[in-house]
């Protein structure tokens, strides 16, 4: 049997059918085959319906689509280790600052310091990714996102799982602005050793853990989340000013470090601190913890 498809014991008629197809070079793990069948079959039926050759019951047609999707899901499990990991690398090219934008739809997003020498971004990303860069004088603008095809394939059940992990390292050598747009993700951002001046996080149904910079001077933080869990760690020696707007979320702020004054929590030494963060959080349902 080929290595690309996986069958669940016991070996049944389903297994024999899958073997029969695989022996002929049509491994059903290919999502392109699934969508080709849907598009060709559905398009043909709609054409015949519009020509009044057949009369389609769209309720039955939708039920058939769900059955077909279920059959394919039973047969297929994507091998998350098989050719799914891409190298991500963005060169520094002598710039003295950078604005970095990350778009991650589903899975796990890990961001930390320690980029390779002469790189602004280095690391690995599960699934297809693309990096767009624009070097203007001494500033870099870079956007890392899923490739169009990979973003489309996230909708397929057999593509869910660990293959959508991005493990990215950023340079600690220059000031950075970081913007993260994430959907149904687990986000882990360790920015302690980085010079992040501006951090903007937009998430949907997600879990987000952030360690803020320890020695970046002034850092502005803006978090907008839906049904999310947000944990933010402010390193020792860093002052903070915190504003939160929560619709139906529990907010837990370390009031000993950041005493509440009206609607704002502020470190007593915020005004004169060398390293400080201005945190603004707007969230819907979930929890927020800042400590």
N, C-alpha and C positions, 0 to 999 in steps of 0.2 A: 504493500500500500504506500502511496506517496506521503510525504511528510507534511504537506500543506493543509490537509483536512483532518479533523478529529471526530471519531465516532464514539458514542457512549454505549457501553455494554448493557444488555446482551446483544450479540450480533443478530439483527432481525432483518426483516424485509427492507426496512429503511436503510440498513447498512449495505445490503446487497445493491440497492438502487444507487446509493452514493458511490460504491465501488465501481459499478457499471459506468457511471458518468465520468468518474475520475480516470478510469482506464482509457477513456477516449479523449483525455486532455481537457475536460471541462470541469475543473475543480470548483464546486459550488460556493467556495468561500469568496469568490470574486463578486463583489457588490455590483460591478459593472454588468454582470450577467443578469442579476436581479432587476436592476433598473432598465436594462434593455428590454426584458420581457414585459415589464410594466408599461413602458412608454410605447413600445410597438403594439402590444396587445390592446392597451387602453385606447391608443390613437386609432387603431383599426376599428374597434367597436364604436367609437364616437363617430367616425366617418360613415360607417354603415347605418348608424342611427340617423344621422343628418340626411342621408340619401333615402331614408324611409325603406331601406332594405330589411332591417330588423328593428324591433322595438325593445329598447333596453330598459330594464328595471334597475335604476341606479342604486337602490338599496341592496339588491342582490349583488351588483357589481362591487360595491364597497365591501360587503361581507366576503366576497371572493378574494379581494385584495388583502384583507386581514388574514384569511386562511393561508394565502400564498406567503405572506410575510412570516407567519408562524412556522410554516413548513421549512422555509429557508433558515429561520433562526434555530430550529431543532437540528438541522444538519450541520450548521456552521458554527465554529468558534474561531475567531481570529486569533492567530498566534502573535501575541504582542511583542515577541522578541524577534520575529522574522522580518528583517529588513525594514523595521518601522522607525528606527532611531536615526535622526539627522543631526549633523554637526551644525552648530550655529556660531558664526564668527563675524564680528564687525571690527574692522581695523581702526586704529586711532587716527592715523594719517596726520599727526602733529597738532590736532585740535586742542584747545585749552578748556573746553566745556562741551556738554552734550545734553540733548533732550531725547529721552528714550520712551517709546510708546510700545506697550505690550498688549496684544489682543489675544485672549485665551478663552475659548468657548466652554470646554468641559474637561475635567481631569484634575491634574495637580500642577501648580505653578510654584517653583522654588527659585527664589532670587537671593543671591548673597554676593559678597565680595570675592576677590581672588581671581579676576580675569587673567587670561594668559598675557604674557608680555606683549606690549604694543597693540593690545586689543581693548576696545571699550566693552564689548560683550563677547563672551565665549561660553561654550557649554553644549548640551545636547537637548534635543526635543523629539519626543515621540510623535510619529505621524509626519505628514508633509508640512513644512513651514517655509516662509519666505521672509526675507529681511530687505527692506527698502531703506536706502541711505541718501542723505543730501549733505554734502560738505560745503559750507559757505564761510569763506575766510577761516576763522579759527574756531568755528562752531559746527557741531555735527547734530543732525536730526536723523533719528533712526526709528523705524517701525518694524516690529517683529510680530507676525500673525500667522495663522494657519493658512496654508495654500487653499485656493478656492475649492479644489476637489476634496481635500481633506476635511474642510469645514462642512461640505455637503455630506460626506460619508459619516460624520459624527451622528447623524440621525439614525443610522442603522444599528440595531441591537447587537449584532455580532462584532461591532467595532467599539463597543463600550469596554472600559477596563483600564488597565495600567498603561496601555500604549500611548496615552495622552499626557504623559508626564514631561514637563519642561524643567530642566535643571540648568539655570543660567547664572553666570558669574559676571559681575560688573567691575570695572576698574575703580580702584580707590584713589587714583592719582589726579583726577580732575573733578570739578563741580558737576553735579548731575541734576537734571529735572527728570522725574520718573512718573509716568502715567500708566496705570494698569486698568484695563477693561476686562472683566472676567464674568463668566456666566455661572454655570453650575460647577464650581471649582473649589478645590482646597488650596488656599494661597498661604505660602510661608515665605515671608520677606525678612531676611536678616540684613539690615542696613547699618549695623553698628559701626563698621569700619569704613563706611562710604561717606563721600561728601555730597549728600543729597540735600539740595536747597529747597526743592519743591516736590512733594509727593501727593499725587492725586489717584485715588483708588475708587473705581466704580464696579460694584459687584451685584449679582442677582442672588440666587439661592446658593449661598457659599459659606465657607468657614475661612476666616482670614486672621492670621497671626503675624504681627509686625513688631520687629525690634528696631527702634528709631536710631539715627546716627548719634554717636557719642561725642564727636568732635568736629561738627560741621558748621559751627557758628549758628546762624539762624536757619531753621527749617520750617517751612510751611506745610501743613498736612491737611488734606481735605479727603474725607471718606464719605461716599454716598452708597448706601446698600439697601437691598430689599429685605427678603427673609434671610437674615444672615447672622452669624456669630462673628464678632469683631473683638480681637484681643490686641491691645497695643502696650508694648513695654517701653517705658522711658528710661534710658540708662541712668545709673547713679551719676550725679554731678551735672545733669541736664535739667534745666528749669522748664516749666510748661505752663501754657495758658490753654484752657480747654473749654470749648463750647459744644454742647450736644443738643440735637433736636431729634427726639425719638417719638414715633407714633404709638407703637405698642411693643416697645422693647425695654428690657431691663438694663439699667445703666449702673455700673459699679466702678466708681472712681476712688483711688486711694486719697482720702481726704486729709490724711496726715501729711503727705507730701504736697498735695495740691488742695489747699483749703478752699471751700466754697465761699464765693462772695457774690451774692445775688444769683444770677443765672450762669456765672462763670467760675471755673476752678482755676486758681492761679498759684504758682509757687511764690513764696514770700520774697525770694531774691530774683524774680523774673526780670525786672527792669535792668539790673546791672549784670546779669549772668552772661558769661562769654558764649556759652552753648545753650541754646533754648529752642523750644518747638512751639509753634502755634497750631493747635489741633482743632479742627472743626468737623463735626460728625453729624450727618443726617441719615437716619435709618428708619426702616419701617417696622418689621416684626423680627424679633430675635433678641440678641443680647450684645452689650458693649461693656468691655472691661478695660480700664486704663490704670496702669500701675507702674 
